């Protein structure tokens, strides 16, 4: 199906075509009846991959096959991982969105625009200092970004001062585009980006640089969500791409609400495990967008369960997501070589917990592969739970302590320097939610600790205010905001066929 045919089928009036396969769209959802929302998350990831995106796309196709009007809302792939170890993010097998090469690489230019806008801010900060430093900038806290895995940019010197790049999905600009619902929101949030301090600790913002209008020009098109389709011609809105380990890991609020306005069921995904993207979906995006999912799908594979120490890790994620929803379904992404006895053992384990297991084979079977899961979603009752990890009016230390309980940690420790930052941020920026930046490979802040550990210690190594995005970042353990390429990266495997 050509994208224009899909646009006409969905009765979308405000659009801009990008060739025959993609389009920028705008849907006024302010007075629309919203369909149900389903979140797909998973247990802790492994080097093999768990297939959250593949499951999400397969579920969209299977729901439409059984007569449920389903639309997806997914993140855009980052070019860094496409050429790194992880690869693309358009699904796999018969459960994909297309055109896959365009989506995985330059797409409609959103990541480029966000990168340009981010680095324009850095250039204007430098120029403000060079042209006489009227604002009295003494310490710059804003980082440049690039959507390439380049470890050499983790620590560099510019004009004799040490600084660093983050990968574009970890940038505050990416979060701002994803968490803003209107152009007015976007304007205000851009203006409120904290870029540095004077010698007497006065905060300096982007609006002080008189840069907001220029940034809006750069970001105008990237603020509009993108419409593509699955292999079976079903609609998926793809927009923004924050990583879940170092950002909040979900597609934009606008894309989710647009999908909900034109569907009976919207399928969206939170990156990595429920201890990273899943919790941040509830804690950051749901608070900001006044949303709450009707059901949660916890994705797993037999290989990932084994890698993470058997059912222990699955148990953590079940406990975690069960706090937020009364409609929790476990979806097993089944491989051809999976042992049937192990599958039945998993089914028995879940049945004892009162949780339904759905077998999904969308990779090989396409729209027929998630019928069991689609029927479970079609028949879900009303969700009876609504949980918040903490109250926004709690002190920052109280929030940190309640986050500790979500990880089953014994304590969260930090240095006197970090403690001083916590006190200052709590004084200047009260009422903000928290984005935990840590390894996705473990519930802890140590990627080597698998399973369901308890009574461990987590360490806050730094804290930063994303004032424009409206949240506080806690850096835990040794986490990298600029990935590097692996020895066997995917750029070695790509074959260009023209």
N, C-alpha and C positions, 0 to 999 in steps of 0.2 A: 504494500500500500504506500503511495506517495504521501508525504507528510501533509500536503494540502488536503488530501482526502480525509485524513484523520482529523485535521483541524475543522473541516466542515461537519464531520460526523459528531464532533464534540461541541459544535456550535460556538466556537471561539471566534470572536469578532476582531480582537486586537492582537495582531501577530506580525512578524517579519520573517520571511523565509530566508534560510541559509542553504541555498541549493534545493534539491528535491527531497532531502532526508532529514533536515533539522529546521527548527524554527524557534525564534524568541517569541514568548507569549506573555500576555497580561490578562488576568481574569479578576474582575471586581468581585471579591467574595464577601463583601461587607454585609450584604443582606441575603446571602444564600443559605439554604439548609445544608448543614454539613453531614457527610457520611461518617461511617465508623473509621477509626484509626487503629492500625495494627503495627506494633513495633517488632522488628526482627533483631535479635541479639544472639549471643552465643556464650559458650564456655570459653576459658582462656585459649588463645590461639596457639597453633603449633607451626613448625616449618612446612607442614603439608597443606595448610589452609583448611578452613571449615566450610566454606561455601555459603556465607550469609547472603551475598549479592545474588548468587545463583539460585538460592532458595527463594529470595524475595521475588526475583523475576519469574521463576517457575510458579510461585504462588499466584502472582498476577495473572499469568496465562491460564492456570487451572481454574481460578475463580471465574474468569470470563467464560471459560468453556462450560461451566455448570450454570451459567446464566446470571452470575453476579457481576454487576458493573464495577470493576476494580481498576484503579489507576495507581501507578507507583510514584514515589518521590524518593529519588536516590541522589547520592553525592556525585560530583564530578571527579574523575580520576586525576591524580597528580602525575605530572610527567616524570618526576624524580623516581618514584617506585616503578613506573612503567619500564624504564631502562635499568632499574636496579634489580634486586632479588625478588620483590613481591610481584612485579608484573602489572598488568592492567586491572581495571575494575569495572568490567562491563558484563560480568557473569561468565558462563562457560558452557560448552557443549550445545545443547538445544535450548538453553535458558540464557539468552543474551539480549542485550539491547544493541541496536545498529543505527548508524554505520560504525562498527567497532573501532576501526583505525582512527577515524576522525575524532570520535569521542575520547579515546585514550590519549590522543596527542593534542592538537591545537583547539579542537572543538569549535566553539564560537568566540574564542578569545578571552573568556572570563578570567582565567588565571593570569594571562598576560596583563590585562588591564589592572588587576589587583596588584600585581608585582610592580607595574609602572607607577601606580598611585602611591604605593608604599615607599618606593625609592625616590619619588618626587618629594615626599615629606622630608626624607633624609637630606636631599640636595638643598632644600629650602632652609632647613636648620643650619646646615654648613654655611650657606650664603648669608643668612642672618648674622651669624657670628663674624664672617669675613667682612661684611659691609658695616661694621661698627658695633655689632652686638647690642643694639638698642634694648633688647629684652633682658640683657644681663644673663644669658645662658651660661651656666657654669658646669653642669653635669647633664649629659645627654643620655636618656634612658631608652630611646627608640632605636630599633634595629632595622637594618636593611634586610631584604629577602630575595630569594631566587628559587624557582621551581625546578631545581636540579640537585641531585644528591652529590654534594661537593664538600668533602670533609675539610678541605683546606680553608674553607670560609668560616669554620667554627670559631676561629680566633685570628684576627688580622689587625694590622695597624694602619690607620688612615690619618694623615696629617699629624703623625706622632702620637696618636691616641689609640689605645686598644679598643676594638669593637668586634662585632661578629655579625654574621648573616643567620637568619633562620630560613627554613624552607617555607615557601609561600603558604601552604596549608596551615602552618603554625603561626602565621602573622595575625596581628590584631585586625588588620584590614579584612582578612578573610572572615573572621568572626563577625565583624561589623556588618558586612554585606549580608551574611546569613541570618543575623539576628534583628535586622531592621525590616520593618513591614511597609513603611511608606518613605517617599522621598524626604519628607520632613524628618522622620526618624533618622534616615541616613545622614542628612545634613547635620542634625544635632549630634549624632554619635561621632561623626568625623571630627567635628569641632572640639569634642571633649576628649580626644586622644591626648594623653599625657606624654609629652616629649622630653621633658627635662626639668631641671631645678636651677634657681639662682643660688648665689652663695649663702643667702639667708633662708634657704629651703622653700622659697616661694615656687609653687608649681606653674609650669608653662605648658600651654595647650596648643593644638593645631590652630584653633581659632585666633590665637594671639599672633600667629604667623600670617594671617589674612590669606589663607590658602584653600578654604573650604570650597569656594565656587569652582576653582580649577580642578579639585579632586572630583567634584560631582560630574564635570565634563568627562573626565577620564573613565569614571565608573558607571556612566549612564546606561550603557548597553549591558554591562555585566550584572546590573541590578535586576535585569529581566530574566526569569527562569527559561530554561530550554525544554522544548518538547521533542522527544524521539519516540521510537517504538520498539517492541520486542520482535523476535523473529516471526511471531504469530500476529503481528499488527496491533498489539495492545499498547495503550499509551503509558509512557513513563516521563515524568517531569524531572529533569536533572539539573541541580543547581547548587553551587558552592561545594567546597570539599575540605572542610577542616578535619585534620587527623584526630583520632579519638584518644591517643596517648598523650599528645601535647596540645590538644585543643578540645572541643566538645563533641566532635565526631558525628555530626548529623547533617542532613540537607537543610536548606534554608526554611525558615518559618513560612515565608511567602509560598514556596513550592509545595509545602505540605498542605497549607490551607487552600491553595488553588486546586490541588488534587482532591481534597475533601469536598470542595464545592461542586465538582463535576462527577462524583462517584458515589457508589453505595459503600465501598470499602477502599481505603487508601492503605497501601503497604509502604512502610518506610523502614529504614535500617539505621542502627547505631553501630559504629565501628568497633572492632575488637570484641572483648568479652563484656559481660554485664557489669564488671567491676570498673570498667573505664567508660566506654560509650553508652552502655545501658543506663548507668546511674546519672551520667551527665545529661542524657536525654530528658530524664525526669527533673533533674535538679536545675538545669540551666534553660534548655529550650522550652520545656513545658511551663515553667514559671514565666518566662519572657513572653511566650506566645499565647498564654492562657489556653493551653491544650492539655489533653490527657488521653492516652491510648485506651481503647476498649479491651485489648488483649495483647499479650506478649508471647512471641514465639521464640523459644530458646533452642538455637541450632547446635547440633553436635554431630560428630562422626565417631565410629568405633575407634578409629586410629587416634583421634584427639582425646577420647576418654582414656585410652590406654596410656598415651603420652603424658597425660596430666595426673597419672596415679590412680586410675580406676574411677569409681563412682564418687570419690571424695570431692574432686573439683566440681563435678556436676552438682553435687549436693550443695556446695557453697552458692552456686549461681541460682539454683532453685530457691534456696533460702532467701537470697538477695532479692530476686524478682518477685517472690511471693509476698514480700512486704508491700509492693506497689500495686499488685493486681490480683484479682480473684480468678482471672482467666489466663492461666499459664499453660502453654502447650509445648511439649518437647518434640522437635522435628529431627529425625535422624536422616542425615544426608547419606544415603546408602550407596556403597561401592559394590561392584560385582564380586569382589573377593571377600566381602564381609561374611563372617561365620554366623549361620542362622542360630546356633545355640547361644552365642553372645548377644544377639539381638533379642532373643526371648528372655535372657537373663536381665537385660536392660528393661524390657517391657514389664517384667515382674517387679523389678525394683521400683519403677515409677508407679505401677498400679498400687503398691503398698503405700505410696505417698498421695494417692488420689489424683495423679497427673496422667493425662492422656499422652500416649506416644503415637506419632504419625510418621510413617515411613515415606521418604521423599526420594524420587529417582528422576528429578527434572533434567539432570545433565544428559542422561541417555534417552529419556522418554518425553522430554519437552512438556507440552501442555497437559499431557496425561500423567505426568510424574508427581504432581502435588495434589491430586484429586482428594486423597484422604485428608490432607491438611486443609484444603479449600473447604470441604464439607464441615470440618471442625470449626473453622472461622465463620462459615455461613450460619452455623447454629449456636454461636456463643450467646450466653445470657448476658444481662447487663453486668458490668463490672461493679463490685460492691466496695472496692478499696480505693482510697486516695491517700497516699503517704508522702510526707516531706521529711527529709533527713534532719533538717534543722529549721528553725524560724529565722527569717531574714533579720529580725531584730536582735537575735543572739549576738553576743560579742564574737569577735574572730576566734578567740581561744575556745569558746563554747562550740562554735561550728567545727573547728578542728577536732575537738574531743568527740563530737557526735559522728564525724566522718571516720574516726578511729574505730568506732563500734561497727560500722558497716564493713570494715575490712577484718574484723575480729582480731585487731592488733592489741597488744598489751599496752603500748604507749607510742606516742609520736613525740620525737625529741627534736630540738633545734638549738642552734648556737645563740649566744647573747646578741650577736649582730642581727640574726634573723628575728629574735625576740624584740629587738628595738624597732625593726621594720614593721613587725606585726602591730606593735603599739601605735606607731605613727599612722599606718594605713587604717587601723580601726578608728582612729581619731578623725582622719581626713575623709575617709570613704566608708562610713558605716552602711550596713544594710545590703551589702553586695553578696551574691552567691560565690561559691568557690569552684574553680576548675583544677582538679588534681592532675598534675603532669608527672606520670610515672611509667615504668615499663608495662606493656600490655601482656607480657608473657607469664606474669605471676600476679596473684592477688596482692603480694607484698611489693616492696620497692626493689627487690632483688630477683632478676629474671631467672636465676638458677633454682629458686625455691618453688617447686611445683605442688600440685595437690590442693589440700585445704589446710594450710598451716594456721595455727592459733597462738595467741599470746606472744607474738613477735614484736619487734621494734621497727618503726618506720622513722625515717629521718627527713625533715624538711631542710633542703640545702639552700633554697632561696625562695623569695616571694616577690611578686610583681603585680602592679595594678594595670589591668586593661580597662581604663576608665571609659574609653569610647564604647567598647563592647559591653561594659557594665558588669565585669566580674573580676575576681582576684585569682591569680595563678599561684598554686603551691607546687614548687618543684621538689619532687621526692626521689632520693637516691640518685644514681648516675643515669640521667635521661638525656638523650641527644635531641636538640631541636633542629639540627641540620644533619640528616643521615649521610652515610658514605656509600659508595658502590662496593659490592661484594666481588670476590675473585671470579665467581661464575655468574656475573650479572647478565640480565636479559639483553643488553645491547649486543652481546656476543651472538645471540640466537636469532636476532631479527634478520629477516631476508626481505629486501625491497623488491617488489614485483611490478612497480610502476602503477 
